[in-house]
Amino acid sequence: MKRTRVTVTCADCSMESTHEKLSDARVVLDDHESTTDHDVTWEIEALAAGVTRAGADAGVCGRPECANADSPLVDPPRPDTSKGRDER
């Protein structure tokens, strides 16, 4: 199973780190940029299968016409709250 892999690299110094979570990579990127004012980038080398599926189902651009309407990840059905407890 493919896992998320993100590499954060600084163009101005030797800082480089690899992460399994996008959020962890983002924190390192933001922290290094804010403390050093360096130009930091990240490269997403791989994504976990669930993240890839969610992105594909949402569509590349996120517009409704690009989404996979059959996906349970796109507008999942909401529970019917119109009935009282006794009517269920």
PDB file of N, CA, C and O in Angstrom, chain B, residues numbered from 101:
ATOM      1  N   MET B 101       0.830  -1.175   0.000  1.00  0.00           N
ATOM      2  CA  MET B 101       0.000   0.000   0.000  1.00  0.00           C
ATOM      3  C   MET B 101       0.882   1.249   0.000  1.00  0.00           C
ATOM      4  O   MET B 101       1.802   1.374   0.808  1.00  0.00           O
ATOM      5  N   LYS B 102       0.590   2.154  -0.906  1.00  0.00           N
ATOM      6  CA  LYS B 102       1.377   3.365  -1.015  1.00  0.00           C
ATOM      7  C   LYS B 102       1.081   4.288   0.156  1.00  0.00           C
ATOM      8  O   LYS B 102      -0.070   4.438   0.568  1.00  0.00           O
ATOM      9  N   ARG B 103       2.132   4.905   0.689  1.00  0.00           N
ATOM     10  CA  ARG B 103       1.983   5.833   1.804  1.00  0.00           C
ATOM     11  C   ARG B 103       2.325   7.239   1.326  1.00  0.00           C
ATOM     12  O   ARG B 103       3.009   7.420   0.318  1.00  0.00           O
ATOM     13  N   THR B 104       1.842   8.215   2.060  1.00  0.00           N
ATOM     14  CA  THR B 104       2.166   9.599   1.752  1.00  0.00           C
ATOM     15  C   THR B 104       3.647   9.831   2.022  1.00  0.00           C
ATOM     16  O   THR B 104       4.184   9.382   3.034  1.00  0.00           O
ATOM     17  N   ARG B 105       4.296  10.538   1.106  1.00  0.00           N
ATOM     18  CA  ARG B 105       5.703  10.893   1.284  1.00  0.00           C
ATOM     19  C   ARG B 105       5.901  12.295   0.716  1.00  0.00           C
ATOM     20  O   ARG B 105       5.669  12.540  -0.468  1.00  0.00           O
ATOM     21  N   VAL B 106       6.333  13.206   1.580  1.00  0.00           N
ATOM     22  CA  VAL B 106       6.531  14.596   1.196  1.00  0.00           C
ATOM     23  C   VAL B 106       7.934  15.015   1.620  1.00  0.00           C
ATOM     24  O   VAL B 106       8.338  14.778   2.758  1.00  0.00           O
ATOM     25  N   THR B 107       8.676  15.637   0.706  1.00  0.00           N
ATOM     26  CA  THR B 107      10.000  16.143   1.020  1.00  0.00           C
ATOM     27  C   THR B 107       9.959  17.665   1.027  1.00  0.00           C
ATOM     28  O   THR B 107       9.511  18.288   0.064  1.00  0.00           O
ATOM     29  N   VAL B 108      10.429  18.255   2.118  1.00  0.00           N
ATOM     30  CA  VAL B 108      10.518  19.707   2.263  1.00  0.00           C
ATOM     31  C   VAL B 108      11.984  20.083   2.088  1.00  0.00           C
ATOM     32  O   VAL B 108      12.859  19.510   2.738  1.00  0.00           O
ATOM     33  N   THR B 109      12.252  21.051   1.205  1.00  0.00           N
ATOM     34  CA  THR B 109      13.623  21.441   0.886  1.00  0.00           C
ATOM     35  C   THR B 109      13.749  22.959   0.898  1.00  0.00           C
ATOM     36  O   THR B 109      12.856  23.674   0.441  1.00  0.00           O
ATOM     37  N   CYS B 110      14.865  23.436   1.425  1.00  0.00           N
ATOM     38  CA  CYS B 110      15.138  24.868   1.438  1.00  0.00           C
ATOM     39  C   CYS B 110      16.151  25.188   0.342  1.00  0.00           C
ATOM     40  O   CYS B 110      17.189  24.535   0.234  1.00  0.00           O
ATOM     41  N   ALA B 111      15.841  26.202  -0.471  1.00  0.00           N
ATOM     42  CA  ALA B 111      16.739  26.618  -1.548  1.00  0.00           C
ATOM     43  C   ALA B 111      17.906  27.450  -1.020  1.00  0.00           C
ATOM     44  O   ALA B 111      18.907  27.626  -1.715  1.00  0.00           O
ATOM     45  N   ASP B 112      17.781  27.960   0.202  1.00  0.00           N
ATOM     46  CA  ASP B 112      18.786  28.870   0.746  1.00  0.00           C
ATOM     47  C   ASP B 112      19.749  28.237   1.745  1.00  0.00           C
ATOM     48  O   ASP B 112      20.745  28.859   2.116  1.00  0.00           O
ATOM     49  N   CYS B 113      19.471  27.016   2.184  1.00  0.00           N
ATOM     50  CA  CYS B 113      20.364  26.331   3.118  1.00  0.00           C
ATOM     51  C   CYS B 113      20.219  24.821   2.911  1.00  0.00           C
ATOM     52  O   CYS B 113      19.556  24.384   1.970  1.00  0.00           O
ATOM     53  N   SER B 114      20.822  24.045   3.766  1.00  0.00           N
ATOM     54  CA  SER B 114      20.824  22.588   3.581  1.00  0.00           C
ATOM     55  C   SER B 114      19.637  21.884   4.232  1.00  0.00           C
ATOM     56  O   SER B 114      19.612  20.655   4.278  1.00  0.00           O
ATOM     57  N   MET B 115      18.654  22.628   4.736  1.00  0.00           N
ATOM     58  CA  MET B 115      17.510  22.005   5.395  1.00  0.00           C
ATOM     59  C   MET B 115      16.721  21.162   4.398  1.00  0.00           C
ATOM     60  O   MET B 115      16.315  21.637   3.337  1.00  0.00           O
ATOM     61  N   GLU B 116      16.517  19.904   4.766  1.00  0.00           N
ATOM     62  CA  GLU B 116      15.678  18.991   3.989  1.00  0.00           C
ATOM     63  C   GLU B 116      15.092  17.980   4.966  1.00  0.00           C
ATOM     64  O   GLU B 116      15.791  17.477   5.846  1.00  0.00           O
ATOM     65  N   SER B 117      13.808  17.687   4.805  1.00  0.00           N
ATOM     66  CA  SER B 117      13.174  16.695   5.670  1.00  0.00           C
ATOM     67  C   SER B 117      12.093  15.965   4.894  1.00  0.00           C
ATOM     68  O   SER B 117      11.530  16.490   3.934  1.00  0.00           O
ATOM     69  N   THR B 118      11.816  14.741   5.330  1.00  0.00           N
ATOM     70  CA  THR B 118      10.816  13.904   4.679  1.00  0.00           C
ATOM     71  C   THR B 118       9.733  13.570   5.693  1.00  0.00           C
ATOM     72  O   THR B 118      10.015  13.330   6.867  1.00  0.00           O
ATOM     73  N   HIS B 119       8.477  13.560   5.217  1.00  0.00           N
ATOM     74  CA  HIS B 119       7.337  13.379   6.118  1.00  0.00           C
ATOM     75  C   HIS B 119       6.317  12.422   5.526  1.00  0.00           C
ATOM     76  O   HIS B 119       6.194  12.299   4.307  1.00  0.00           O
ATOM     77  N   GLU B 120       5.586  11.745   6.407  1.00  0.00           N
ATOM     78  CA  GLU B 120       4.523  10.839   5.985  1.00  0.00           C
ATOM     79  C   GLU B 120       3.151  11.497   6.066  1.00  0.00           C
ATOM     80  O   GLU B 120       2.153  10.896   5.669  1.00  0.00           O
ATOM     81  N   LYS B 121       3.092  12.715   6.573  1.00  0.00           N
ATOM     82  CA  LYS B 121       1.825  13.445   6.659  1.00  0.00           C
ATOM     83  C   LYS B 121       2.000  14.816   6.023  1.00  0.00           C
ATOM     84  O   LYS B 121       3.000  15.496   6.252  1.00  0.00           O
ATOM     85  N   LEU B 122       1.015  15.214   5.222  1.00  0.00           N
ATOM     86  CA  LEU B 122       1.051  16.535   4.613  1.00  0.00           C
ATOM     87  C   LEU B 122       1.081  17.623   5.681  1.00  0.00           C
ATOM     88  O   LEU B 122       1.780  18.626   5.538  1.00  0.00           O
ATOM     89  N   SER B 123       0.318  17.418   6.750  1.00  0.00           N
ATOM     90  CA  SER B 123       0.251  18.436   7.807  1.00  0.00           C
ATOM     91  C   SER B 123       1.605  18.632   8.484  1.00  0.00           C
ATOM     92  O   SER B 123       1.980  19.764   8.791  1.00  0.00           O
ATOM     93  N   ASP B 124       2.342  17.548   8.720  1.00  0.00           N
ATOM     94  CA  ASP B 124       3.670  17.663   9.330  1.00  0.00           C
ATOM     95  C   ASP B 124       4.626  18.421   8.415  1.00  0.00           C
ATOM     96  O   ASP B 124       5.398  19.266   8.870  1.00  0.00           O
ATOM     97  N   ALA B 125       4.566  18.112   7.124  1.00  0.00           N
ATOM     98  CA  ALA B 125       5.420  18.796   6.155  1.00  0.00           C
ATOM     99  C   ALA B 125       5.089  20.282   6.109  1.00  0.00           C
ATOM    100  O   ALA B 125       5.985  21.122   6.027  1.00  0.00           O
ATOM    101  N   ARG B 126       3.817  20.597   6.161  1.00  0.00           N
ATOM    102  CA  ARG B 126       3.383  21.996   6.106  1.00  0.00           C
ATOM    103  C   ARG B 126       3.880  22.771   7.322  1.00  0.00           C
ATOM    104  O   ARG B 126       4.281  23.928   7.195  1.00  0.00           O
ATOM    105  N   VAL B 127       3.858  22.148   8.495  1.00  0.00           N
ATOM    106  CA  VAL B 127       4.342  22.803   9.712  1.00  0.00           C
ATOM    107  C   VAL B 127       5.831  23.112   9.585  1.00  0.00           C
ATOM    108  O   VAL B 127       6.264  24.220   9.904  1.00  0.00           O
ATOM    109  N   VAL B 128       6.619  22.140   9.120  1.00  0.00           N
ATOM    110  CA  VAL B 128       8.061  22.344   8.957  1.00  0.00           C
ATOM    111  C   VAL B 128       8.325  23.451   7.943  1.00  0.00           C
ATOM    112  O   VAL B 128       9.165  24.321   8.172  1.00  0.00           O
ATOM    113  N   LEU B 129       7.609  23.419   6.826  1.00  0.00           N
ATOM    114  CA  LEU B 129       7.763  24.438   5.792  1.00  0.00           C
ATOM    115  C   LEU B 129       7.463  25.826   6.360  1.00  0.00           C
ATOM    116  O   LEU B 129       8.262  26.749   6.207  1.00  0.00           O
ATOM    117  N   ASP B 130       6.321  25.968   7.009  1.00  0.00           N
ATOM    118  CA  ASP B 130       5.927  27.265   7.575  1.00  0.00           C
ATOM    119  C   ASP B 130       6.904  27.746   8.648  1.00  0.00           C
ATOM    120  O   ASP B 130       7.281  28.917   8.669  1.00  0.00           O
ATOM    121  N   ASP B 131       7.313  26.837   9.538  1.00  0.00           N
ATOM    122  CA  ASP B 131       8.239  27.209  10.609  1.00  0.00           C
ATOM    123  C   ASP B 131       9.573  27.691  10.047  1.00  0.00           C
ATOM    124  O   ASP B 131      10.104  28.711  10.488  1.00  0.00           O
ATOM    125  N   HIS B 132      10.114  26.958   9.074  1.00  0.00           N
ATOM    126  CA  HIS B 132      11.415  27.330   8.515  1.00  0.00           C
ATOM    127  C   HIS B 132      11.319  28.662   7.772  1.00  0.00           C
ATOM    128  O   HIS B 132      12.192  29.519   7.913  1.00  0.00           O
ATOM    129  N   GLU B 133      10.267  28.834   6.987  1.00  0.00           N
ATOM    130  CA  GLU B 133      10.099  30.105   6.269  1.00  0.00           C
ATOM    131  C   GLU B 133       9.963  31.279   7.239  1.00  0.00           C
ATOM    132  O   GLU B 133      10.579  32.327   7.042  1.00  0.00           O
ATOM    133  N   SER B 134       9.163  31.101   8.274  1.00  0.00           N
ATOM    134  CA  SER B 134       8.906  32.221   9.188  1.00  0.00           C
ATOM    135  C   SER B 134      10.107  32.558  10.067  1.00  0.00           C
ATOM    136  O   SER B 134      10.282  33.717  10.444  1.00  0.00           O
ATOM    137  N   THR B 135      10.936  31.572  10.400  1.00  0.00           N
ATOM    138  CA  THR B 135      12.085  31.850  11.271  1.00  0.00           C
ATOM    139  C   THR B 135      13.333  32.267  10.501  1.00  0.00           C
ATOM    140  O   THR B 135      14.211  32.922  11.063  1.00  0.00           O
ATOM    141  N   THR B 136      13.427  31.898   9.223  1.00  0.00           N
ATOM    142  CA  THR B 136      14.644  32.193   8.457  1.00  0.00           C
ATOM    143  C   THR B 136      14.415  33.125   7.279  1.00  0.00           C
ATOM    144  O   THR B 136      15.369  33.698   6.754  1.00  0.00           O
ATOM    145  N   ASP B 137      13.173  33.286   6.856  1.00  0.00           N
ATOM    146  CA  ASP B 137      12.825  34.046   5.649  1.00  0.00           C
ATOM    147  C   ASP B 137      13.452  33.411   4.399  1.00  0.00           C
ATOM    148  O   ASP B 137      13.723  34.095   3.412  1.00  0.00           O
ATOM    149  N   HIS B 138      13.675  32.091   4.458  1.00  0.00           N
ATOM    150  CA  HIS B 138      14.216  31.355   3.316  1.00  0.00           C
ATOM    151  C   HIS B 138      13.097  30.928   2.369  1.00  0.00           C
ATOM    152  O   HIS B 138      11.917  30.948   2.718  1.00  0.00           O
ATOM    153  N   ASP B 139      13.501  30.545   1.174  1.00  0.00           N
ATOM    154  CA  ASP B 139      12.576  30.044   0.153  1.00  0.00           C
ATOM    155  C   ASP B 139      12.478  28.523   0.297  1.00  0.00           C
ATOM    156  O   ASP B 139      13.389  27.797  -0.100  1.00  0.00           O
ATOM    157  N   VAL B 140      11.378  28.053   0.863  1.00  0.00           N
ATOM    158  CA  VAL B 140      11.199  26.630   1.142  1.00  0.00           C
ATOM    159  C   VAL B 140      10.118  26.066   0.224  1.00  0.00           C
ATOM    160  O   VAL B 140       9.086  26.700   0.005  1.00  0.00           O
ATOM    161  N   THR B 141      10.363  24.874  -0.308  1.00  0.00           N
ATOM    162  CA  THR B 141       9.385  24.216  -1.174  1.00  0.00           C
ATOM    163  C   THR B 141       9.136  22.809  -0.659  1.00  0.00           C
ATOM    164  O   THR B 141       9.881  22.288   0.171  1.00  0.00           O
ATOM    165  N   TRP B 142       8.081  22.213  -1.165  1.00  0.00           N
ATOM    166  CA  TRP B 142       7.828  20.813  -0.844  1.00  0.00           C
ATOM    167  C   TRP B 142       7.494  20.077  -2.116  1.00  0.00           C
ATOM    168  O   TRP B 142       6.947  20.641  -3.064  1.00  0.00           O
ATOM    169  N   GLU B 143       7.838  18.803  -2.116  1.00  0.00           N
ATOM    170  CA  GLU B 143       7.517  17.927  -3.236  1.00  0.00           C
ATOM    171  C   GLU B 143       6.724  16.755  -2.679  1.00  0.00           C
ATOM    172  O   GLU B 143       7.183  16.039  -1.789  1.00  0.00           O
ATOM    173  N   ILE B 144       5.536  16.576  -3.216  1.00  0.00           N
ATOM    174  CA  ILE B 144       4.705  15.451  -2.807  1.00  0.00           C
ATOM    175  C   ILE B 144       5.053  14.298  -3.733  1.00  0.00           C
ATOM    176  O   ILE B 144       4.661  14.286  -4.900  1.00  0.00           O
ATOM    177  N   GLU B 145       5.790  13.332  -3.206  1.00  0.00           N
ATOM    178  CA  GLU B 145       6.283  12.216  -4.007  1.00  0.00           C
ATOM    179  C   GLU B 145       5.259  11.102  -4.131  1.00  0.00           C
ATOM    180  O   GLU B 145       5.201  10.419  -5.154  1.00  0.00           O
ATOM    181  N   ALA B 146       4.460  10.918  -3.105  1.00  0.00           N
ATOM    182  CA  ALA B 146       3.450   9.859  -3.118  1.00  0.00           C
ATOM    183  C   ALA B 146       2.360  10.224  -2.123  1.00  0.00           C
ATOM    184  O   ALA B 146       2.598  10.942  -1.152  1.00  0.00           O
ATOM    185  N   LEU B 147       1.170   9.721  -2.383  1.00  0.00           N
ATOM    186  CA  LEU B 147       0.047   9.925  -1.472  1.00  0.00           C
ATOM    187  C   LEU B 147      -0.558   8.585  -1.113  1.00  0.00           C
ATOM    188  O   LEU B 147      -0.570   7.664  -1.929  1.00  0.00           O
ATOM    189  N   ALA B 148      -1.056   8.473   0.097  1.00  0.00           N
ATOM    190  CA  ALA B 148      -1.745   7.255   0.517  1.00  0.00           C
ATOM    191  C   ALA B 148      -2.934   7.019  -0.404  1.00  0.00           C
ATOM    192  O   ALA B 148      -3.493   7.964  -0.959  1.00  0.00           O
ATOM    193  N   ALA B 149      -3.313   5.769  -0.563  1.00  0.00           N
ATOM    194  CA  ALA B 149      -4.386   5.398  -1.488  1.00  0.00           C
ATOM    195  C   ALA B 149      -5.681   6.146  -1.204  1.00  0.00           C
ATOM    196  O   ALA B 149      -6.363   6.566  -2.139  1.00  0.00           O
ATOM    197  N   GLY B 150      -6.030   6.318   0.051  1.00  0.00           N
ATOM    198  CA  GLY B 150      -7.267   7.021   0.396  1.00  0.00           C
ATOM    199  C   GLY B 150      -7.242   8.480  -0.015  1.00  0.00           C
ATOM    200  O   GLY B 150      -8.260   9.026  -0.440  1.00  0.00           O
ATOM    201  N   VAL B 151      -6.083   9.117   0.109  1.00  0.00           N
ATOM    202  CA  VAL B 151      -5.945  10.515  -0.295  1.00  0.00           C
ATOM    203  C   VAL B 151      -6.053  10.621  -1.811  1.00  0.00           C
ATOM    204  O   VAL B 151      -6.694  11.535  -2.329  1.00  0.00           O
ATOM    205  N   THR B 152      -5.429   9.690  -2.517  1.00  0.00           N
ATOM    206  CA  THR B 152      -5.507   9.677  -3.977  1.00  0.00           C
ATOM    207  C   THR B 152      -6.942   9.488  -4.431  1.00  0.00           C
ATOM    208  O   THR B 152      -7.399  10.176  -5.344  1.00  0.00           O
ATOM    209  N   ARG B 153      -7.662   8.559  -3.802  1.00  0.00           N
ATOM    210  CA  ARG B 153      -9.056   8.310  -4.183  1.00  0.00           C
ATOM    211  C   ARG B 153      -9.917   9.537  -3.911  1.00  0.00           C
ATOM    212  O   ARG B 153     -10.741   9.917  -4.743  1.00  0.00           O
ATOM    213  N   ALA B 154      -9.729  10.151  -2.759  1.00  0.00           N
ATOM    214  CA  ALA B 154     -10.523  11.339  -2.425  1.00  0.00           C
ATOM    215  C   ALA B 154     -10.281  12.449  -3.437  1.00  0.00           C
ATOM    216  O   ALA B 154     -11.219  13.133  -3.846  1.00  0.00           O
ATOM    217  N   GLY B 155      -9.044  12.629  -3.838  1.00  0.00           N
ATOM    218  CA  GLY B 155      -8.732  13.646  -4.842  1.00  0.00           C
ATOM    219  C   GLY B 155      -9.352  13.329  -6.183  1.00  0.00           C
ATOM    220  O   GLY B 155      -9.886  14.215  -6.850  1.00  0.00           O
ATOM    221  N   ALA B 156      -9.285  12.069  -6.584  1.00  0.00           N
ATOM    222  CA  ALA B 156      -9.868  11.664  -7.866  1.00  0.00           C
ATOM    223  C   ALA B 156     -11.381  11.816  -7.844  1.00  0.00           C
ATOM    224  O   ALA B 156     -11.977  12.272  -8.820  1.00  0.00           O
ATOM    225  N   ASP B 157     -11.999  11.438  -6.740  1.00  0.00           N
ATOM    226  CA  ASP B 157     -13.453  11.539  -6.641  1.00  0.00           C
ATOM    227  C   ASP B 157     -13.917  12.991  -6.606  1.00  0.00           C
ATOM    228  O   ASP B 157     -15.002  13.306  -7.095  1.00  0.00           O
ATOM    229  N   ALA B 158     -13.115  13.868  -6.037  1.00  0.00           N
ATOM    230  CA  ALA B 158     -13.487  15.279  -5.961  1.00  0.00           C
ATOM    231  C   ALA B 158     -13.306  15.971  -7.305  1.00  0.00           C
ATOM    232  O   ALA B 158     -13.882  17.034  -7.538  1.00  0.00           O
ATOM    233  N   GLY B 159     -12.523  15.389  -8.175  1.00  0.00           N
ATOM    234  CA  GLY B 159     -12.218  16.030  -9.450  1.00  0.00           C
ATOM    235  C   GLY B 159     -10.972  16.882  -9.298  1.00  0.00           C
ATOM    236  O   GLY B 159     -10.677  17.391  -8.217  1.00  0.00           O
ATOM    237  N   VAL B 160     -10.258  17.027 -10.378  1.00  0.00           N
ATOM    238  CA  VAL B 160      -8.996  17.757 -10.336  1.00  0.00           C
ATOM    239  C   VAL B 160      -9.201  19.192  -9.862  1.00  0.00           C
ATOM    240  O   VAL B 160      -8.419  19.712  -9.066  1.00  0.00           O
ATOM    241  N   CYS B 161     -10.237  19.811 -10.349  1.00  0.00           N
ATOM    242  CA  CYS B 161     -10.430  21.229 -10.052  1.00  0.00           C
ATOM    243  C   CYS B 161     -11.382  21.477  -8.890  1.00  0.00           C
ATOM    244  O   CYS B 161     -11.497  22.612  -8.427  1.00  0.00           O
ATOM    245  N   GLY B 162     -12.063  20.453  -8.412  1.00  0.00           N
ATOM    246  CA  GLY B 162     -12.994  20.619  -7.308  1.00  0.00           C
ATOM    247  C   GLY B 162     -14.360  21.135  -7.712  1.00  0.00           C
ATOM    248  O   GLY B 162     -15.228  21.314  -6.858  1.00  0.00           O
ATOM    249  N   ARG B 163     -14.566  21.376  -8.999  1.00  0.00           N
ATOM    250  CA  ARG B 163     -15.879  21.846  -9.457  1.00  0.00           C
ATOM    251  C   ARG B 163     -16.842  20.673  -9.512  1.00  0.00           C
ATOM    252  O   ARG B 163     -16.424  19.555  -9.813  1.00  0.00           O
ATOM    253  N   PRO B 164     -18.122  20.894  -9.230  1.00  0.00           N
ATOM    254  CA  PRO B 164     -19.104  19.804  -9.213  1.00  0.00           C
ATOM    255  C   PRO B 164     -19.142  18.998 -10.509  1.00  0.00           C
ATOM    256  O   PRO B 164     -19.320  17.780 -10.466  1.00  0.00           O
ATOM    257  N   GLU B 165     -18.980  19.646 -11.650  1.00  0.00           N
ATOM    258  CA  GLU B 165     -19.047  18.914 -12.920  1.00  0.00           C
ATOM    259  C   GLU B 165     -17.841  17.995 -13.140  1.00  0.00           C
ATOM    260  O   GLU B 165     -17.865  17.150 -14.034  1.00  0.00           O
ATOM    261  N   CYS B 166     -16.800  18.153 -12.340  1.00  0.00           N
ATOM    262  CA  CYS B 166     -15.615  17.297 -12.450  1.00  0.00           C
ATOM    263  C   CYS B 166     -15.636  16.139 -11.453  1.00  0.00           C
ATOM    264  O   CYS B 166     -14.816  15.225 -11.552  1.00  0.00           O
ATOM    265  N   ALA B 167     -16.545  16.167 -10.512  1.00  0.00           N
ATOM    266  CA  ALA B 167     -16.568  15.181  -9.429  1.00  0.00           C
ATOM    267  C   ALA B 167     -17.193  13.865  -9.872  1.00  0.00           C
ATOM    268  O   ALA B 167     -17.971  13.821 -10.824  1.00  0.00           O
ATOM    269  N   ASN B 168     -16.846  12.810  -9.175  1.00  0.00           N
ATOM    270  CA  ASN B 168     -17.427  11.491  -9.380  1.00  0.00           C
ATOM    271  C   ASN B 168     -18.689  11.416  -8.524  1.00  0.00           C
ATOM    272  O   ASN B 168     -18.613  11.189  -7.317  1.00  0.00           O
ATOM    273  N   ALA B 169     -19.834  11.605  -9.146  1.00  0.00           N
ATOM    274  CA  ALA B 169     -21.103  11.658  -8.408  1.00  0.00           C
ATOM    275  C   ALA B 169     -21.436  10.343  -7.713  1.00  0.00           C
ATOM    276  O   ALA B 169     -22.231  10.333  -6.773  1.00  0.00           O
ATOM    277  N   ASP B 170     -20.847   9.235  -8.155  1.00  0.00           N
ATOM    278  CA  ASP B 170     -21.123   7.934  -7.552  1.00  0.00           C
ATOM    279  C   ASP B 170     -20.272   7.658  -6.313  1.00  0.00           C
ATOM    280  O   ASP B 170     -20.475   6.649  -5.637  1.00  0.00           O
ATOM    281  N   SER B 171     -19.345   8.522  -6.017  1.00  0.00           N
ATOM    282  CA  SER B 171     -18.447   8.301  -4.891  1.00  0.00           C
ATOM    283  C   SER B 171     -19.139   8.579  -3.565  1.00  0.00           C
ATOM    284  O   SER B 171     -19.870   9.561  -3.444  1.00  0.00           O
ATOM    285  N   PRO B 172     -18.917   7.723  -2.565  1.00  0.00           N
ATOM    286  CA  PRO B 172     -19.460   8.001  -1.234  1.00  0.00           C
ATOM    287  C   PRO B 172     -18.742   9.176  -0.567  1.00  0.00           C
ATOM    288  O   PRO B 172     -19.195   9.679   0.461  1.00  0.00           O
ATOM    289  N   LEU B 173     -17.626   9.610  -1.150  1.00  0.00           N
ATOM    290  CA  LEU B 173     -16.871  10.719  -0.576  1.00  0.00           C
ATOM    291  C   LEU B 173     -17.415  12.078  -1.005  1.00  0.00           C
ATOM    292  O   LEU B 173     -17.086  13.096  -0.397  1.00  0.00           O
ATOM    293  N   VAL B 174     -18.234  12.102  -2.033  1.00  0.00           N
ATOM    294  CA  VAL B 174     -18.796  13.351  -2.537  1.00  0.00           C
ATOM    295  C   VAL B 174     -20.223  13.479  -2.037  1.00  0.00           C
ATOM    296  O   VAL B 174     -21.089  12.684  -2.400  1.00  0.00           O
ATOM    297  N   ASP B 175     -20.465  14.473  -1.209  1.00  0.00           N
ATOM    298  CA  ASP B 175     -21.794  14.712  -0.637  1.00  0.00           C
ATOM    299  C   ASP B 175     -22.448  13.432  -0.128  1.00  0.00           C
ATOM    300  O   ASP B 175     -23.476  13.016  -0.662  1.00  0.00           O
ATOM    301  N   PRO B 176     -21.873  12.801   0.896  1.00  0.00           N
ATOM    302  CA  PRO B 176     -22.483  11.578   1.424  1.00  0.00           C
ATOM    303  C   PRO B 176     -23.891  11.872   1.932  1.00  0.00           C
ATOM    304  O   PRO B 176     -24.169  12.988   2.371  1.00  0.00           O
ATOM    305  N   PRO B 177     -24.778  10.884   1.875  1.00  0.00           N
ATOM    306  CA  PRO B 177     -26.143  11.121   2.345  1.00  0.00           C
ATOM    307  C   PRO B 177     -26.143  11.466   3.831  1.00  0.00           C
ATOM    308  O   PRO B 177     -25.388  10.899   4.622  1.00  0.00           O
ATOM    309  N   ARG B 178     -26.992  12.390   4.180  1.00  0.00           N
ATOM    310  CA  ARG B 178     -27.099  12.796   5.581  1.00  0.00           C
ATOM    311  C   ARG B 178     -28.244  12.038   6.221  1.00  0.00           C
ATOM    312  O   ARG B 178     -29.222  11.710   5.549  1.00  0.00           O
ATOM    313  N   PRO B 179     -28.140  11.753   7.514  1.00  0.00           N
ATOM    314  CA  PRO B 179     -29.232  11.051   8.192  1.00  0.00           C
ATOM    315  C   PRO B 179     -30.499  11.904   8.171  1.00  0.00           C
ATOM    316  O   PRO B 179     -30.444  13.131   8.249  1.00  0.00           O
ATOM    317  N   ASP B 180     -31.628  11.231   8.066  1.00  0.00           N
ATOM    318  CA  ASP B 180     -32.916  11.910   8.050  1.00  0.00           C
ATOM    319  C   ASP B 180     -33.259  12.323   9.474  1.00  0.00           C
ATOM    320  O   ASP B 180     -33.545  11.484  10.328  1.00  0.00           O
ATOM    321  N   THR B 181     -33.226  13.613   9.712  1.00  0.00           N
ATOM    322  CA  THR B 181     -33.523  14.122  11.056  1.00  0.00           C
ATOM    323  C   THR B 181     -34.916  14.738  11.128  1.00  0.00           C
ATOM    324  O   THR B 181     -35.280  15.349  12.133  1.00  0.00           O
ATOM    325  N   SER B 182     -35.694  14.574  10.056  1.00  0.00           N
ATOM    326  CA  SER B 182     -37.026  15.181  10.042  1.00  0.00           C
ATOM    327  C   SER B 182     -38.032  14.393  10.867  1.00  0.00           C
ATOM    328  O   SER B 182     -39.063  14.935  11.263  1.00  0.00           O
ATOM    329  N   LYS B 183     -37.747  13.126  11.131  1.00  0.00           N
ATOM    330  CA  LYS B 183     -38.663  12.290  11.911  1.00  0.00           C
ATOM    331  C   LYS B 183     -38.283  12.340  13.381  1.00  0.00           C
ATOM    332  O   LYS B 183     -37.105  12.410  13.732  1.00  0.00           O
ATOM    333  N   GLY B 184     -39.289  12.303  14.225  1.00  0.00           N
ATOM    334  CA  GLY B 184     -39.050  12.249  15.663  1.00  0.00           C
ATOM    335  C   GLY B 184     -38.554  10.874  16.057  1.00  0.00           C
ATOM    336  O   GLY B 184     -38.604   9.942  15.255  1.00  0.00           O
ATOM    337  N   ARG B 185     -38.083  10.739  17.264  1.00  0.00           N
ATOM    338  CA  ARG B 185     -37.546   9.459  17.731  1.00  0.00           C
ATOM    339  C   ARG B 185     -38.591   8.351  17.696  1.00  0.00           C
ATOM    340  O   ARG B 185     -38.254   7.202  17.413  1.00  0.00           O
ATOM    341  N   ASP B 186     -39.846   8.668  17.975  1.00  0.00           N
ATOM    342  CA  ASP B 186     -40.896   7.649  18.012  1.00  0.00           C
ATOM    343  C   ASP B 186     -41.279   7.159  16.623  1.00  0.00           C
ATOM    344  O   ASP B 186     -41.847   6.074  16.491  1.00  0.00           O
ATOM    345  N   GLU B 187     -40.981   7.933  15.586  1.00  0.00           N
ATOM    346  CA  GLU B 187     -41.381   7.571  14.228  1.00  0.00           C
ATOM    347  C   GLU B 187     -40.349   6.707  13.527  1.00  0.00           C
ATOM    348  O   GLU B 187     -40.619   6.207  12.435  1.00  0.00           O
ATOM    349  N   ARG B 188     -39.205   6.517  14.100  1.00  0.00           N
ATOM    350  CA  ARG B 188     -38.139   5.768  13.424  1.00  0.00           C
ATOM    351  C   ARG B 188     -38.348   4.319  13.487  1.00  0.00           C
ATOM    352  O   ARG B 188     -37.537   3.554  12.964  1.00  0.00           O
TER     353      ARG B 188
END
